[in-house]
């Protein structure tokens, strides 16, 4: 069956990621322990580089190795968590194998976003720009940042690069194009912000995004566990939070960039090392816009072009969010009116068809393992080798009870613009 083949591929991919990633981590650890002369290089995979004597850090090229190390570690942790949760849920048989894999994926995202949101908010609340976006631009172009902010930012970058890697390694879903574009823009935006020393802006944006991404996996997990009332409540909270965070606070941040730059942060070029204003235009290279990406001690400039590029990337993410939110609202309104859900967005999969196939597959597995016919969802006995009964569509049945609207809520929750 198609679902069974897809699930086997997903399990195989996850296990391969576990083997490869943990093997790489173990190899680096062994080399670091046995060969002291390479420790100055291997430590870069796990130790924050470019520390200053005053306890602060700066950006540098060696940060790429730290991100690479965390990308591999993030792959290992993600695959291990998914595999462990999947095996546990499959063993107790509370849901189908396909749903178990989805549940495990959402479990990892819930753990990650819970931690990252807490860390990001801790940095944000204790910063000078908390509730005052004008302060985001007051210290530019200072290179120094705290170790906590640097670690948080680079690990977040590693996570998004890992997400970009995961959607290409694993089974492709129907929203692959949208998610690929989202992950590419997010990763590139984070890189540009880091190179141009706007990590404080990145901190605000990541908190805005994480609060929504933290609620969505929780809602999905409640859905898979069939806690309908809790799922509906969490979805309502998620919907309100999305509106406030991604279309309220986020737009306010974009407006601050448009209004406060260059009013607070004047257009000019500075020495990347001394932070002094470059007053001689003849010293400026035609490639000065790329200096921050390759030479943090070189010239760093801010002008209308840089401002437009950075703001344009932020607005591109806003457009994606608006498209996704519009489709969520459209489906929600259809559901409230009692109409069938017809979501135009390319969602994760055709969930209705998959659910039918999954349940039949589970029933066939039960027959093969016990040798006894099982009672299918429509009340007919199903013997080994018999054809799958025709399932009703539009009404989600569970345990012989017809629950109108549950299928609609499932499609609604499962097709918003986030992973899973």
N, C-alpha and C positions, 0 to 999 in steps of 0.2 A: 504494500500500500504506500501511497505517496507520503502520508504523514509519518509512517514508520521509517521510511528511507530518510526523510528530512531529519527525524529525531536521531537516527543513528549517526548521520553526518554531524549534527550539532554536538552529540556526545563525544564523537571521535575528535572533533576540532578542539573541544574543551580539554580533553585529556592530553592532546598533543601540546597545547599551550602550557599545561602544567609541567610536562616532562621537559620541554625545551627551556622554559623560563627558569625553573628551579635548577636545572643543570647549569645554565649560564651563571646564575647567582652563586651556586656552589663552587663552580670553577674559579670565579673571581676571588671568592673567599679563600680557597686553597692556595691559589697563586699569591695572594696577599700575605698569607701566613708563612709560606715556605720560601719566598724570595724577597728578602728585605729591600733589595735594590730597586724593586718596582713599586714599592708601597707609595711613593710620591705620586704615582699615576693611578693606582687602583683605589686609593683613598678618595679620589675625586668622584667616584661613583656613589659614595654614601656620605661624604663630608662636605659641608657648604664651603665653597672656595671663596677667595678674595676677601678674607677677613681683615679688618683694620685694627689698629692698636687700641682704639677707643670703644671696642665692642660692636661697632657698626660694620656693615658689609657694603661692597660695591658690585656692580655688574662686571662681567668679564667673559672671555671666550670659553673658559673652563666650566662655566655653568652648563654648557651643552652636555658634558659628560655626567653631571649630576642629574640632569633631566633624563638622559638615556638610562642611567641606573635605576631611576624610579619608574621609568616606563616599563622596564623588564620586571621590576618588583611588583608594580601595579598589575601587570598581566598575570603574574604568578598568584597574587592574592585573589584577584577576581576569579580566575579559573578554579582555584582551590575552593573558594567559598561557594561558587555555583555548583561545583561537583558534590561537595559535602551536603549542601541543602537539598540538591536534587536527589541524591541517594537516600537521604532520610525521608523526604516526602514521598518518594516512590515506594519505599519499604512499607510505610504505614498506609499507603494506598488511599489517601484522602482526595486525590484528584488524578486526572489522566497524566500520562507521561509527558505529553506536550505542555499541558498546563503546569506540570511540576517544573519543567525547564524554565518556563516564563516566570514562575514564582521564585525560583532560585536567582534568576537574573535581577528581578526587582528587589530581592533581598540584599544583594550586593550593593545596588544603587542606594537603597535606604540606609545601609550602614555607612557608605562613603559620604553621601550628601549630609547625613546627620552630623558626622565629624567635621566635614569641611565647612558647613554652615556655622557650626559652633565656633570653630577657630576663626573664620572670617569675621564674624560678628564681634568676637573678643578684640580683634585688632581694630575693627571699625569704631566700636564704642569708646575705646581708649585713645583714639586719634584726635588730632586737631580739626579734622574735617568732618567729624560726626555732626550731623544736622546743619552743616555749613559748607556747601559745595565750593564756595569761593576760596576756601583754604586749600582745596585740591591743587591750586595753581601757584600758591604763594611761595613755595620752596623750590620750584623748578629753576634751573636744571641741576639741582644737587644730586650727586650720585649716591650718597649714603642712604641706607635703609637698614632697619633692624633685622637681626637674624630670624626672628619669628615671621616677619613679613616676607623676607626672601625665601625662606623654606616653604611657607604656605603658597606663595605665588608659583614657584618652580614645580612643586608637587602637583598643583592644579594644572599647570601646563602639561606635565607628564600624563596626567589623567586624561586630558582631552586628546592628546596624541594617541594614547592607548585606545580611546573610544574610536578614533578614526581608523586605527589598525584593526580593531575588533570587527567593525561592520564590513571590512573587506575580507577578513579571514573566515568569518562565520557565514551561515546561511543568509543570503540576501533577502531582505524583506521588501515589500512593495513601496515603502517610503524611503528606500535607499538613497535616491537622488536628493531628496530634501535633507535627510540627515547628513549625507556626505557634504553637502554645501554648508550646512550649519556648523559641522565640526571643523571644516576647513577655515571658514570665516572666523570662528571663535579662536582656533589655535593661532592663526595669523595675526588676529587682533591682539591677542595676549603677547605674542612675540614683539609686535611693533610697540606696544605700550611698555614692555620691559626694556627694549633697546632705547626708547626715547624717555625713559625714566618717569613713566606715568604709572608706577605700580600702585600708587594710592587710588588712582582712578580704576585700575583693574580690581582692586579690593572691593570697591563699591559695586562694580558691575557683577562680580562673582557672587556677592551676597544677595543681590537682587535676583540672580538666576537660581541660586542654590535653594532659596526658600521655597520656590515653586517646585523645583526638581526633588526636593525632600518630601513634599506632600504627595506627589503623583505616585511614586512606588508604593507608598503606604496604602493609597486608595486601591491600587491594582491588587496588592496582596490581600486586602480585605475582600475584593471581588472574587479572587481565586478560592478563598476560604468560605465563600458563600455567606458572608456577613453583610446582607443587603442593606440593612438600616445604617450600619456603621460606614459602609462603602458610600452610600448616598450622602451622608453627613460630611464625610471627608472630601467627597467630590465637590460639595458646595463650598467648603472652606478653600479647597484648591482653586476653584473658579474665581472666588472673590480675591484670593491672594494673587493670582495671576494678573487680574485686572489692575490691582493697586500697584504691584511691584513692577510688572513688565510694561504697563501702559500708563503708569502714573509716575513713580519714582524714576524709572528709566528715562522717560521723556523729559523729566525735570533735569536730569543729569545732562542729556543732550542739549537742552536749552542753556545750561550753564556753560557748556563748551562754546556754543554759538555766541553767548552774551559776554562771558567773562574773559574769553581769549580773543583779542589781546589786551583787554582792559586791565586785567590783573596780571597776566603773563604776556608782556610785550613781545612783538615779533622782533627777533634778533638772532645773531649767531654768537655762540660762546665757546670758549676753550673747554673741551671735555674734561680736562685734568684740573685746571685752576678755577674754572667757572667764571673767568673774566670775559668781559665783552670784547668780541673781535671787532676792532675799529677800522682795520685795513681790509677793504673788500678784495684787494689783490691777492691776499693769502688764501682766499676761499676757493676750494676746488669746485669744478662743475659737478663732481660726484659727492658733494658735501652731504646730500640727503642720506647717503648710504654709510657715512662714517660711523654713526652709532651702532650699526649692525656688525661692523668688523673691527672697529677701533674705538673703544670707549674713552680713550684719551684724546681722540681727534676732535674735530669741530662738531658741535651739535647745534642745529638751527631749528627755529620755529618760524614759519611764515604761513601765508594763506594756503599754500599748497598742502603743507603738512596737516594743518588744521582741517582742510577739506577732506583729505584722505582718511584721517582718523574718524571724523564725524560721519563720513560716508559709510565706513565699515560698521559703525554703531547703528546707523539708520538701516543698513541692510539686514542686520539681525532684527531690528524692530519691524521691518516689513514681513519677515518670516513669522514673527510672533503674531502680527496682526492677521495674517492669512490663517494661521492655525487657530487663533482665538475666534475669528469669524466663523470657521467651520464648527468649532465646539458649540458656539451659540446657536448656530443653525440646527445642529443635531439636537441640542437641548430643547429648543423650541418645538421641534417636531415631536420629540418624546413627550413633552408636557401637553401637547395637543392630542396625544393618543394616536398619532400617525406613525407609520413605519419609518424606520431610520434609513435614510438614503444619503450616506456620507460621501461627499465628492472627493474627499482627500484620500490619497493612496495610503491606506493604513498599513499596519504590520503585516497582516495577512487577511485572507477572506475567512474571518473567524467562525462564521456560521457553518460553512462547509467543513472546516477543520474540526469543529466540535462534534459534528455528526460522525465524521470518520474516526475521531478519537474514541467516542463512546462505543461504536461498533467494534473497534479494535480491542478495547478493554473487555468487551463481552466475549469476543472470540478467544482472547487470552485466557479468560476465566474458564471457558469451555474446554480449551486444550489442557489446562492445568488440572481441572477437577473431573473432566469427563462427564459433567452434568450440564444440562441446559440451564441457561440463566434467563432471568426475566428482564426484557429490554424495556426501554423507556415508554413504549406505547402499550406495554402490558402483554405482549406476545412472547412466548417461549422461543428461545433461540438455541438450536442444537448445533453441534459441531458440523461445519461444512455447509450450513444453511446460509441463504442469502440474507444480507442485512435488511431489516424492515425499513419501510419508507418513513422518514421522520417528518414531522410537521415543522414548518418554518414560520417565523414571526412570533411564535409563542415558545417560551423556554420552559421545558418540563423538567422537574426534578422530583424523584421519589413518587411519581404519579400525581403530583400537584401541579396545576397550571398556574404559573406566576406571570401575568401579563407585564410586559415592560422590562423584565430582567434582561432579556436578550438585547433590548435597546440600550440599557445602561452599560452592558458589557461592551458593545461596539463603541459607545460614546467614550467610556473611560479608556478603552484600548487603542483609540485612534487619535489622541491628542498628540501635539508635536514634541514628544520626548521619546527617549530610548525605550525599547521593550515593546 
